[in-house]
Amino acid sequence: MHKLLIMLLVSALSGCVGPRGALNPLPKVVSPTDTAEIFILRNNNFAGSAVNYRVTLDGLEILGIGIGEHTSFQVDSGQHAIGVICNGGWAPGDHFNEKRVYMEPGSVHYFMARAGGVCAVIEVINEQVAKKYIKSDKFIELSATQNAPE
């Protein structure tokens, strides 16, 4: 019985890993003096650890992120939607959660993707909490030129 349970668990978890790293180019920054910075972090908890999340910016999938990883990038100031998509959780299929935030020029925003809801949630976190994760997490490089102004 224990062998069957272990085999079922391994097979269920093995299909959960998804894409990692950059998925699509970031939108071009129009004015480098009128930008905000976004940090996306994924906590390092066991809950949801077998599932990779796909992070969205204004509806575009930009990043596949695993546990204990983070990235940062620049966007034009203004209203933006940061989201997370995951496949699995408590129900089959893709599940989506997002936060809309107005970003002032020169501002810095921190978002944590974590297990929650049906599969995953994204939440705004403060700088102090974010810096604790950033110290120990793996940085995911997104091309520095992919969203540079033309």
N, C-alpha and C positions, 0 to 999 in steps of 0.2 A: 504494500500500500504506500509506504514512504517513497519507494522508487518511482511509482506512478505520479505521485504528487510533485516530486522534484522534476521529473521529465515534463510535466505540464507547465510548471513554473518557468523552467528554462525555455521551453518553446514559446510561451506567451511573452517573455521578456525579449527574446532574440529578435522579434519582428518590430520592436518599438524604436530602434535607433533610426534617426532620420538624417537629413543633410546638415552639415556643419560648415561654418565660415560664411563668407559673402555669397549671397544667392542672386542678387541683382545690383547693378550700380545704384549708388545713392543719387537722389535728385541733385542737379547742379546748384551750387550756391551762387546767387546772383550778385550779392554785394558782400565781400569779405569783412567789411566794417559793420555790417548789420546782421550778425549771426548770433545764434545761441548754440551751446554745446549740450549734447545728450550723451549720457552714460547709460548703458543697458547692462544689467548684472543678472546672473542666474545663481540662486543660492545653491549651497552644497549639501542639501538635505537628502536623506534616503528616499523620502516620499517623492514619487515621480521621477526618480533618478534614471530609470531606464528609458525615459521618453525625451527625445530632443524637441526643443521648441523652435518654431519659426517666428522671428520678430518682424513686425510690420511697421512701416513709417508711412502714414497717410494712405494706407491700403495696399502698399507695395511690399512684398516679402523681401526683406533686405539681408537677413542673417539667420543661419541655423546656429543655435547655441545650446551647449551641453552644461551639465552641472559644473559649478566652480569656474565659470568663464565670464568674461566681460569684454565690452568694447566701448568706444566713444567715437563721435563724429559731429561735424558741424551741420547746422541747417539754417536757412534764412529765418529771421525772427517772424513771429506770427503764430497763428493757430496750427497745431499739429496733433495728429492722432498716433499714439504709440500703442501697438497691439502685440498679442502673442497668440499663436495658433499651435495647438498640439493635437495629435491623433491618439486616441485611446482614453485613458482615465476611466471613469465610471460608466461610460457609454461609448459604443463604437463610433468611428467617424471623426472628422475634424471639429474642433471646438475653438471658438474665438472669443477673446476678451480684449478690450482696449480702453485707454484713457485719453481724453482730449485735454490739451494743456496749451495755454497761450504763453509764448516764449518771448520775453523782452530781449532787445539787443544786448549782448554781453552776458546774458544769464546762463546758468548751468543747471541742468535738470538730471535727476537720477531716478532710474526706474528699475524695479526688481521684478523679474519673472520667476514665479514659484508655483508649486503645486497648490491647487485650490479650486473651488467651484467644482465643475464637472471634470476638469482636467488641469487647467492652468489659469492663473490670473497675472495681470501686470499691475503694479502699484507704484505710486510715487513714494520715494523714500528720501530721508534727509541726508545731507552731505556726511555727517558724522557716521551714520550707519553704513553708507556706501563705501567710505574710505576703509572701514574695517574689512570689507569683502575684497576691495581692490588690492589691498596689501598682499593677500594670499591667493587670489584667483589668477587664472591664466588669461592673458590679454589676447583677444582675437583681432588680428590686424585686418582692417578694411583699407583698401588702397587709399593712400593720402591724396591721390590725384583724381580719383573717380568722381568726386563731387566738387572739384575746384572750379572757380568761375572761369568762363571761357574768355 
